[in-house]
Amino acid sequence: MKPVFPVPHPLRLEARVVVRHRLAPGSTPSTTDVVGVVSAVDESCVTLETTSGSVTLRREVVVAVREVPPRQERPGRPHLAIGVDDLGRVMAQGWPAVESVGLGGWRLRASSGFTGRGNSVLPYGDPGLPLPDAVDRVEGWYAARRLPPRFHLDLPHGGERAVTTVPAQLGEQDVVRRLVAAHPLGSELLRRGYQPVQPTLTMTGPTAAVPPVRADSPPVELAATLTRDWLTTYARQRRILPGVTEQVLTGSASQLFASTGAPGRHSGVARMSVHPGWAGVHALWVEPGQRRQGLAVTLMSALAALARERAMTSMYLQVEAGNGAGLALYTGLGFASHHAYVYLDPPA
């Protein structure tokens, strides 16, 4: 059978896949499956991180590849049962960096400084080096790109009930520092003078909980391609880097761009990344003069409706802990805190 080896989808970094591959001639059965997260892929091999360690397969033995949803690691409904690391990998695919390289299980990301998610380390798993040496390697990698080293660090949690108590604590700097210090990497970074910044909540919810678009709501346009009008509106909420921003926004395996309002002057925009079983919501923004009119709910409802059509039963998004209006909006749509994270920035 001719190998089926689609690139870049579904064999893209951080994707969780099942790979069917041929065994040695004469083996019974002749093929077997391996499930894992793609940590490296090139023209000759693919490497998966599995529950029992790294597995590297030659391309010529691969028969088929299929992306699968992350496994459930804790009790609860699917949007809460997914593990923190697995959800983090899904989110990394939803907002992909321009450059991404592995350091053991860690992922170093760079996008010329555009957004924290595009320019930070995801320290999942073992870096393959003693912790101080791994941090040294990271600092050197970012220095070579004239970027400050920034680490993404998920804060410790103790299940759904404990996670829901975190938002109120994130405004207390001493609490955040204690949570960071409880992590071996966090302790090492604090020792070096790094400071925790931008406490953020990852919220998840079932797409079924988001209400349908109301009949009297303004129309929402959904496009598979990034338009000039959408990008111009997005530029009103954050500084963009021409060429880099477009690459990040269109870099997922699949994404959709939602907008409402007149062409050339959108009153609201949002982006949705597409994953097996999951929809990611990014860059939701409404013109300040048109807020509190239900436009954000309309955009969310339109995205959720499309997600339901595509059998994506869960949604995720990220909101800064100090954004009270955003937290209230998403909580009202059925979202709950899955976990919290901070960035650790080096001394000035």
C-alpha positions as CSV (number, residue, x, y, z in Angstrom):
1,M,0.0,0.0,0.0
2,K,1.3,3.4,-0.9
3,P,2.1,5.5,2.3
4,V,-0.3,8.2,3.2
5,F,1.7,11.0,4.7
6,P,-0.1,14.3,4.4
7,V,2.0,17.4,5.3
8,P,1.5,19.8,7.0
9,H,-1.9,18.4,8.1
10,P,-2.2,16.4,10.2
11,L,1.5,15.9,10.8
12,R,2.2,19.3,12.3
13,L,4.1,20.1,15.4
14,E,2.0,19.7,18.6
15,A,-0.7,17.7,16.9
16,R,-1.9,14.6,18.6
17,V,-2.2,11.8,16.0
18,V,-2.5,8.1,15.6
19,V,0.0,6.8,13.1
20,R,-0.4,3.4,11.4
21,H,2.9,2.0,10.3
22,R,4.3,-1.3,8.9
23,L,6.3,-3.6,11.1
24,A,9.3,-5.7,9.9
25,P,8.6,-8.1,7.0
26,G,7.0,-11.4,8.3
27,S,5.5,-9.8,11.4
28,T,2.0,-10.7,12.4
29,P,0.1,-8.5,12.3
30,S,1.9,-6.6,9.6
31,T,1.0,-3.1,10.9
32,T,0.4,-1.4,14.2
33,D,-0.7,2.0,15.6
34,V,1.1,4.5,17.8
35,V,-0.6,7.5,19.4
36,G,1.4,10.6,20.4
37,V,2.1,14.2,20.0
38,V,4.2,15.2,17.0
39,S,7.5,16.7,18.3
40,A,9.5,16.7,15.1
41,V,8.8,16.0,11.4
42,D,11.0,16.2,8.3
43,E,11.3,14.6,4.9
44,S,12.6,11.3,6.3
45,C,11.1,10.8,9.8
46,V,8.4,11.8,12.2
47,T,8.9,11.7,16.0
48,L,6.0,11.3,18.5
49,E,6.0,11.9,22.2
50,T,3.9,9.0,23.6
51,T,3.0,7.9,27.1
52,S,6.0,5.5,27.1
53,G,8.6,7.9,25.6
54,S,9.7,9.2,22.2
55,V,9.1,7.1,19.1
56,T,10.7,7.9,15.7
57,L,9.3,6.4,12.5
58,R,10.7,6.5,9.0
59,R,8.4,8.0,6.4
60,E,8.4,4.9,4.2
61,V,6.8,2.7,6.9
62,V,3.9,5.1,7.5
63,V,0.6,3.8,6.1
64,A,-1.9,6.4,7.4
65,V,-2.1,9.3,9.8
66,R,-5.2,10.7,11.6
67,E,-5.4,13.6,14.0
68,V,-7.3,12.7,17.2
69,P,-8.6,14.8,20.1
70,P,-6.4,15.1,23.3
71,R,-7.0,12.5,25.9
72,Q,-9.0,13.2,29.1
73,E,-6.9,13.5,32.2
74,R,-9.2,14.5,35.0
75,P,-12.9,14.1,35.9
76,G,-15.5,16.3,34.4
77,R,-17.1,17.2,31.1
78,P,-14.8,17.1,28.0
79,H,-14.0,20.8,28.1
80,L,-12.7,20.4,31.7
81,A,-11.3,16.9,31.6
82,I,-8.5,17.7,29.1
83,G,-5.1,18.0,30.7
84,V,-3.4,21.3,31.0
85,D,-0.4,20.3,28.8
86,D,-2.6,18.8,26.2
87,L,-4.8,21.9,26.0
88,G,-1.7,24.0,25.9
89,R,-0.5,22.1,22.8
90,V,-3.9,22.5,21.1
91,M,-3.8,26.3,21.8
92,A,-0.3,26.4,20.4
93,Q,-1.6,25.1,17.1
94,G,-4.4,27.7,17.2
95,W,-1.9,30.6,17.5
96,P,1.2,29.2,15.8
97,A,4.5,31.0,16.0
98,V,6.5,31.9,12.9
99,E,9.4,29.9,14.2
100,S,9.1,26.9,16.6
101,V,11.9,24.5,17.7
102,G,12.0,21.8,20.3
103,L,14.3,21.5,23.3
104,G,13.4,18.0,24.5
105,G,9.7,18.3,25.4
106,W,9.9,22.1,25.5
107,R,8.8,24.3,22.6
108,L,10.7,27.5,21.8
109,R,8.6,30.0,19.8
110,A,9.5,33.2,18.1
111,S,7.5,35.6,15.9
112,S,9.6,38.8,15.8
113,G,8.0,40.0,19.1
114,F,4.4,39.8,17.9
115,T,2.3,38.6,20.9
116,G,3.4,36.7,24.0
117,R,2.0,33.5,22.7
118,G,4.1,33.8,19.6
119,N,7.3,34.6,21.5
120,S,7.6,32.4,24.6
121,V,8.6,29.0,25.7
122,L,6.1,26.2,26.3
123,P,7.9,24.2,29.0
124,Y,6.0,20.9,28.7
125,G,7.8,17.7,29.6
126,D,11.5,17.2,30.0
127,P,13.9,19.6,28.2
128,G,16.5,16.8,28.1
129,L,19.0,18.9,30.1
130,P,19.4,19.9,33.7
131,L,17.1,22.8,34.4
132,P,19.7,25.5,34.7
133,D,21.4,24.4,31.5
134,A,18.0,24.3,29.7
135,V,17.3,27.9,30.8
136,D,20.7,28.9,29.6
137,R,20.0,27.3,26.2
138,V,16.7,29.2,26.0
139,E,18.3,32.5,26.8
140,G,20.9,32.0,24.1
141,W,18.3,31.0,21.5
142,Y,16.3,34.2,22.1
143,A,19.4,36.4,22.3
144,A,20.4,35.1,18.8
145,R,17.0,36.5,17.6
146,R,17.3,39.7,19.5
147,L,14.3,38.9,21.6
148,P,14.0,38.7,25.4
149,P,13.5,35.2,26.7
150,R,9.9,34.8,27.9
151,F,8.5,31.6,29.6
152,H,4.9,30.6,29.7
153,L,4.2,28.9,33.0
154,D,0.9,27.2,33.9
155,L,0.0,27.8,37.6
156,P,-0.5,24.7,39.9
157,H,-4.1,23.7,40.2
158,G,-6.0,21.0,42.1
159,G,-9.0,20.1,40.0
160,E,-12.0,21.9,38.9
161,R,-13.0,23.4,42.3
162,A,-9.5,24.7,42.9
163,V,-9.2,26.1,39.4
164,T,-12.3,28.2,39.8
165,T,-10.9,29.9,42.9
166,V,-7.7,31.0,41.0
167,P,-9.1,34.2,39.3
168,A,-9.7,36.1,42.5
169,Q,-6.1,35.3,43.6
170,L,-4.4,36.4,40.4
171,G,-4.6,40.0,41.4
172,E,-2.4,39.4,44.4
173,Q,1.2,39.5,43.4
174,D,2.4,37.6,46.5
175,V,0.0,34.8,45.7
176,V,1.1,34.6,42.1
177,R,4.8,34.5,43.2
178,R,4.0,31.6,45.6
179,L,2.3,29.7,42.9
180,V,5.2,30.3,40.5
181,A,7.8,29.3,43.2
182,A,6.0,26.0,43.7
183,H,7.0,25.0,40.1
184,P,10.7,23.9,39.7
185,L,11.1,26.0,36.6
186,G,9.4,28.9,38.2
187,S,11.7,28.7,41.2
188,E,14.8,28.7,39.0
189,L,13.5,31.7,37.0
190,L,12.7,33.7,40.2
191,R,16.2,33.0,41.4
192,R,17.5,34.6,38.2
193,G,15.4,37.7,38.7
194,Y,12.5,36.9,36.3
195,Q,9.2,38.4,37.2
196,P,5.7,37.0,36.6
197,V,3.6,39.2,34.4
198,Q,0.2,39.2,32.6
199,P,-1.8,36.6,34.7
200,T,-4.2,35.0,32.2
201,L,-7.1,32.6,32.5
202,T,-7.7,29.8,30.0
203,M,-11.4,29.3,29.8
204,T,-13.3,26.4,28.2
205,G,-16.9,25.6,27.6
206,P,-19.3,23.4,25.6
207,T,-20.3,24.8,22.3
208,A,-23.9,23.6,23.1
209,A,-24.1,26.1,25.9
210,V,-23.5,29.2,23.7
211,P,-27.0,30.5,22.6
212,P,-27.9,30.7,18.9
213,V,-27.7,33.9,17.0
214,R,-30.8,36.0,17.7
215,A,-33.0,36.8,14.8
216,D,-32.7,40.6,15.4
217,S,-28.8,40.5,15.6
218,P,-26.7,42.1,12.9
219,P,-25.4,39.7,10.3
220,V,-22.0,38.1,10.8
221,E,-19.7,37.3,7.9
222,L,-17.5,34.2,8.1
223,A,-14.6,33.9,5.8
224,A,-11.9,31.2,5.5
225,T,-9.3,33.8,4.3
226,L,-7.9,36.8,6.0
227,T,-9.2,40.0,4.4
228,R,-7.8,43.5,4.4
229,D,-10.9,44.9,6.2
230,W,-10.5,42.2,8.9
231,L,-6.8,43.0,9.4
232,T,-7.4,46.7,9.4
233,T,-10.0,46.3,12.2
234,Y,-7.7,44.0,14.2
235,A,-4.9,46.6,13.9
236,R,-7.1,48.9,16.0
237,Q,-6.8,46.7,19.0
238,R,-3.0,45.8,18.8
239,R,0.1,46.8,16.9
240,I,0.7,44.5,13.9
241,L,3.9,43.6,12.2
242,P,3.3,43.4,8.4
243,G,4.1,39.9,7.1
244,V,4.5,38.4,10.6
245,T,1.0,39.1,11.8
246,E,-0.6,37.6,8.7
247,Q,1.6,34.5,9.0
248,V,0.5,33.9,12.6
249,L,-3.2,34.6,11.9
250,T,-3.3,32.2,9.0
251,G,-0.8,29.6,10.3
252,S,-3.2,27.1,11.8
253,A,-4.3,24.0,10.0
254,S,-7.6,25.7,9.5
255,Q,-9.1,29.0,10.7
256,L,-12.1,31.2,10.1
257,F,-12.5,35.0,10.4
258,A,-15.7,36.5,11.7
259,S,-16.8,40.1,11.3
260,T,-19.8,42.2,11.8
261,G,-20.6,45.8,10.6
262,A,-20.2,47.6,7.3
263,P,-17.4,46.6,4.9
264,G,-14.4,48.8,5.3
265,R,-15.3,49.6,8.9
266,H,-16.1,46.5,10.9
267,S,-17.6,47.1,14.3
268,G,-16.4,43.7,15.6
269,V,-14.1,40.8,14.6
270,A,-13.1,37.4,15.9
271,R,-11.0,34.5,14.7
272,M,-11.7,30.8,15.2
273,S,-9.1,28.1,14.9
274,V,-10.3,24.6,14.1
275,H,-9.1,21.4,15.8
276,P,-10.6,17.9,16.2
277,G,-13.3,18.3,18.7
278,W,-12.2,21.9,19.7
279,A,-12.8,25.4,18.5
280,G,-10.4,28.2,19.6
281,V,-11.6,31.8,19.9
282,H,-9.0,34.5,19.4
283,A,-8.8,38.2,18.8
284,L,-12.4,38.9,19.8
285,W,-12.8,42.7,19.7
286,V,-15.7,45.2,19.4
287,E,-15.4,48.9,18.6
288,P,-15.4,50.8,21.9
289,G,-18.3,53.0,20.8
290,Q,-20.5,50.0,20.0
291,R,-19.9,47.9,23.1
292,R,-22.7,46.7,25.5
293,Q,-24.9,46.2,22.5
294,G,-24.5,42.4,22.2
295,L,-22.1,42.3,19.4
296,A,-19.6,40.2,21.3
297,V,-22.3,37.7,22.1
298,T,-23.4,37.7,18.4
299,L,-19.9,36.9,17.3
300,M,-19.5,34.2,19.8
301,S,-22.9,32.7,18.9
302,A,-22.0,32.6,15.2
303,L,-18.7,30.9,15.9
304,A,-20.3,28.4,18.2
305,A,-23.0,27.6,15.7
306,L,-20.4,26.8,13.1
307,A,-18.3,24.8,15.6
308,R,-21.4,22.6,16.3
309,E,-21.9,22.0,12.6
310,R,-18.4,20.8,12.4
311,A,-18.7,18.5,15.5
312,M,-16.4,20.6,17.6
313,T,-18.1,20.1,21.0
314,S,-15.7,22.2,23.1
315,M,-14.3,25.7,22.9
316,Y,-11.4,27.5,24.5
317,L,-10.2,31.0,24.8
318,Q,-7.8,33.1,26.9
319,V,-8.6,36.3,28.8
320,E,-6.4,38.4,31.1
321,A,-7.4,38.0,34.7
322,G,-8.0,41.7,35.1
323,N,-10.5,41.8,32.3
324,G,-13.7,41.8,34.4
325,A,-16.0,42.5,31.4
326,G,-14.5,39.6,29.4
327,L,-14.8,37.2,32.3
328,A,-18.4,38.1,32.9
329,L,-19.2,37.7,29.2
330,Y,-17.6,34.3,28.9
331,T,-19.0,33.0,32.2
332,G,-22.5,34.0,31.0
333,L,-21.9,31.9,27.8
334,G,-21.1,28.8,29.8
335,F,-17.3,29.0,30.0
336,A,-15.4,28.1,33.1
337,S,-11.8,28.6,34.2
338,H,-9.7,25.6,33.1
339,H,-6.4,26.8,34.4
340,A,-4.3,30.0,34.8
341,Y,-0.9,30.9,33.6
342,V,1.6,33.8,33.7
343,Y,4.6,34.8,31.6
344,L,8.0,35.1,33.3
345,D,10.1,37.9,31.9
346,P,13.8,38.5,32.5
347,P,15.1,41.4,34.5
348,A,15.1,44.7,32.5
